[in-house]
Amino acid sequence: MATTWETARIYCQQHHKALVTLESGTTANDLSDLFYIWTGLHRAQPGADWEWSIGRADYENWEEGNGPAEGDCVGLSNTENSMTNLDCNSTWPFYCYFDNLVLVKENKTWEEALEHCRAMDLTDPNTHRNDLISISGPLDHHTMWFRINKATTNEVWTGLRYLAHKWFWVDGTDVPYLDLPTCPDLGKHCGTVDRDNSTIPWHIRDCNEKRNFLCYKKY
């Protein structure tokens, strides 16, 4: 289906959550056979900052001879796999992606946050189970940062936990790429991510402290 950028954005929000946010290495062939495909990258007006419709990404591959001085919405060409500025009112196909993160702006302990996430949507047996967020790799960070920047606490609970002499994510995965103490202080067995410090974002906190938290839906 070919449509304008705004119509594509609204459709994705209603049916899937967001127009696609690109990561480094993405190609148009991964998305469509067609010449241009709308992405979520746009600016509100000429000269304004570029932003994704949701989330963040480091993808940047402007078509040679084109660039940020032209149109205000961005499509991806499958001939060169490059970004092209387009008139937002032109019509092109588009691709949606599922955004399964929910920031809860309630201050709860780690255990309370875990219970809150896992209780979401339980009235509908067809929904998938929710949990505190488990970060499986660096590519998960883009949308996460977009979410936690709207938190009312400086740090947000994650699914990082220390039990039985081991750090793990609540979805059962290991945490090989985080520099965590092998023997944390008593009580400081739960992990947060820092809203304001992307250099050292991970912190170990007392599980009884109260703060916002990030849930995600398992599809």
C-alpha positions as CSV (number, residue, x, y, z in Angstrom):
1,M,0.0,0.0,0.0
2,A,1.4,3.4,-1.0
3,T,0.4,6.5,1.0
4,T,1.7,9.7,2.5
5,W,4.1,9.7,5.4
6,E,1.5,11.0,7.9
7,T,-1.0,8.4,6.9
8,A,1.6,5.7,7.2
9,R,2.5,6.9,10.7
10,I,-1.1,6.9,11.8
11,Y,-1.7,3.4,10.4
12,C,1.3,2.0,12.1
13,Q,0.3,3.6,15.5
14,Q,-3.1,2.1,15.2
15,H,-2.1,-1.4,14.0
16,H,1.5,-2.0,14.9
17,K,2.8,0.9,17.0
18,A,5.4,2.8,14.9
19,L,6.9,3.4,11.5
20,V,10.2,1.5,11.2
21,T,13.3,2.8,12.9
22,L,16.4,1.6,11.1
23,E,19.5,0.1,12.6
24,S,23.0,0.1,11.0
25,G,23.2,-2.7,8.4
26,T,19.5,-2.5,7.5
27,T,18.8,-2.7,3.7
28,A,15.7,-1.8,1.8
29,N,15.7,-5.4,0.4
30,D,15.0,-6.5,3.9
31,L,11.8,-4.5,3.9
32,S,10.3,-4.3,0.4
33,D,10.8,-4.9,-3.3
34,L,9.7,-1.4,-4.1
35,F,11.8,1.7,-4.9
36,Y,11.2,3.8,-1.8
37,I,9.8,2.8,1.5
38,W,8.8,5.3,4.3
39,T,10.9,5.2,7.5
40,G,10.0,6.9,10.8
41,L,12.7,9.6,10.3
42,H,11.3,13.1,9.8
43,R,11.5,16.7,11.0
44,A,8.5,18.9,12.0
45,Q,9.6,21.7,9.7
46,P,12.6,22.7,7.5
47,G,15.6,23.3,9.7
48,A,14.3,21.5,12.7
49,D,16.1,18.5,14.3
50,W,15.7,15.1,12.7
51,E,13.9,12.5,14.9
52,W,12.3,9.1,14.5
53,S,8.6,8.6,14.9
54,I,9.5,6.6,18.0
55,G,12.8,5.4,19.4
56,R,16.4,6.3,18.4
57,A,18.9,4.8,15.9
58,D,22.3,5.5,14.6
59,Y,21.4,4.7,11.0
60,E,22.8,7.3,8.6
61,N,23.3,6.6,4.9
62,W,22.2,9.6,2.9
63,E,21.9,9.2,-0.9
64,E,24.8,10.9,-2.7
65,G,23.8,14.4,-3.9
66,N,20.8,14.4,-1.5
67,G,20.7,15.1,2.2
68,P,19.1,16.9,5.2
69,A,18.6,20.2,3.3
70,E,15.8,18.7,1.1
71,G,12.4,17.2,2.0
72,D,11.1,16.7,5.6
73,C,10.4,12.9,5.5
74,V,12.8,10.2,4.7
75,G,12.4,7.1,2.6
76,L,14.9,4.2,2.0
77,S,15.9,3.4,-1.6
78,N,16.4,-0.3,-2.5
79,T,18.6,0.6,-5.4
80,E,21.4,1.9,-3.2
81,N,20.1,1.1,0.3
82,S,20.4,4.8,1.0
83,M,18.2,7.4,2.8
84,T,16.5,10.0,0.6
85,N,14.6,13.1,1.6
86,L,11.1,13.1,0.2
87,D,8.0,15.4,0.1
88,C,5.9,14.1,3.1
89,N,2.8,14.3,0.8
90,S,4.2,12.0,-1.8
91,T,3.0,8.4,-1.7
92,W,5.2,5.4,-1.0
93,P,4.9,2.0,0.7
94,F,5.8,1.7,4.3
95,Y,6.9,-0.7,7.0
96,C,5.7,-0.9,10.6
97,Y,7.4,-2.5,13.6
98,F,6.0,-3.5,16.9
99,D,7.0,-1.4,20.0
100,N,6.5,-3.7,23.0
101,L,7.9,-1.4,25.7
102,V,5.8,0.3,28.4
103,L,7.2,2.9,30.8
104,V,5.2,2.8,34.1
105,K,5.4,6.1,35.9
106,E,4.6,4.7,39.3
107,N,7.2,4.3,42.1
108,K,7.4,0.7,43.2
109,T,10.0,-1.6,44.7
110,W,11.7,-4.1,42.4
111,E,9.4,-6.9,43.4
112,E,6.3,-4.7,43.1
113,A,7.4,-3.6,39.7
114,L,7.9,-7.2,38.6
115,E,4.4,-8.2,39.9
116,H,2.9,-5.2,38.1
117,C,4.4,-6.1,34.8
118,R,3.5,-9.7,35.0
119,A,-0.1,-8.8,35.9
120,M,-0.7,-6.6,32.9
121,D,-3.4,-7.9,30.4
122,L,-4.1,-11.0,32.5
123,T,-7.8,-10.5,31.9
124,D,-7.3,-11.4,28.3
125,P,-6.1,-15.0,27.9
126,N,-5.0,-14.3,24.3
127,T,-2.4,-11.6,25.2
128,H,1.2,-12.5,25.7
129,R,2.9,-12.3,29.1
130,N,4.6,-9.1,30.2
131,D,7.7,-8.8,32.3
132,L,10.3,-6.3,33.5
133,I,12.6,-5.5,30.6
134,S,15.5,-7.8,29.9
135,I,18.2,-6.2,27.6
136,S,19.6,-8.9,25.3
137,G,22.1,-6.7,23.5
138,P,23.1,-3.1,22.5
139,L,20.5,-2.9,19.7
140,D,17.7,-3.0,22.3
141,H,18.9,0.3,23.8
142,H,17.6,2.7,21.2
143,T,13.9,2.5,22.0
144,M,14.7,1.9,25.7
145,W,16.4,5.3,25.9
146,F,13.5,7.0,24.2
147,R,11.2,5.5,26.9
148,I,13.2,6.2,30.0
149,N,13.8,9.8,29.1
150,K,10.2,10.4,30.0
151,A,10.5,8.8,33.4
152,T,9.8,10.8,36.6
153,T,12.7,9.1,38.5
154,N,16.3,9.4,37.5
155,E,16.7,5.7,37.4
156,V,14.3,3.0,36.2
157,W,14.0,-0.6,37.4
158,T,15.0,-3.3,34.9
159,G,14.7,-7.1,35.0
160,L,18.3,-7.3,36.2
161,R,18.6,-9.4,39.4
162,Y,21.2,-11.2,41.6
163,L,20.1,-14.5,43.2
164,A,22.0,-17.7,44.1
165,H,25.4,-16.0,43.5
166,K,24.5,-15.1,40.0
167,W,23.4,-12.0,38.0
168,F,20.7,-12.7,35.4
169,W,17.8,-11.1,33.5
170,V,14.3,-12.2,34.6
171,D,13.7,-13.8,31.2
172,G,16.4,-16.2,32.0
173,T,19.2,-14.9,29.9
174,D,22.7,-14.2,31.1
175,V,24.4,-10.8,31.3
176,P,27.8,-11.4,29.8
177,Y,28.5,-7.8,28.6
178,L,27.8,-5.9,31.9
179,D,30.5,-5.1,34.4
180,L,28.8,-6.2,37.6
181,P,30.2,-7.0,41.1
182,T,30.5,-10.7,41.7
183,C,29.6,-10.2,45.3
184,P,27.2,-7.1,45.6
185,D,26.5,-5.4,48.9
186,L,23.7,-6.8,51.0
187,G,20.3,-5.8,49.6
188,K,21.8,-4.2,46.5
189,H,20.6,-7.1,44.3
190,C,18.5,-5.3,41.7
191,G,19.5,-3.4,38.6
192,T,18.4,0.0,37.2
193,V,19.3,2.0,34.1
194,D,20.2,5.7,34.5
195,R,18.0,8.1,32.5
196,D,20.7,10.8,32.5
197,N,24.0,8.9,32.2
198,S,24.5,6.9,29.0
199,T,28.2,6.5,29.8
200,I,27.7,4.4,32.9
201,P,23.9,3.6,32.7
202,W,23.7,0.5,34.9
203,H,23.5,0.7,38.6
204,I,22.9,-1.8,41.4
205,R,20.4,-0.7,44.0
206,D,18.5,-1.8,47.1
207,C,15.5,-3.8,45.8
208,N,13.2,-2.0,48.4
209,E,13.8,1.4,46.9
210,K,10.9,2.8,44.8
211,R,11.1,4.1,41.3
212,N,9.6,4.0,37.8
213,F,10.1,0.8,35.8
214,L,10.0,-0.5,32.2
215,C,7.8,-3.4,31.2
216,Y,7.8,-5.3,27.9
217,K,5.4,-7.6,26.1
218,K,6.7,-11.0,25.0
219,Y,5.3,-11.6,21.5
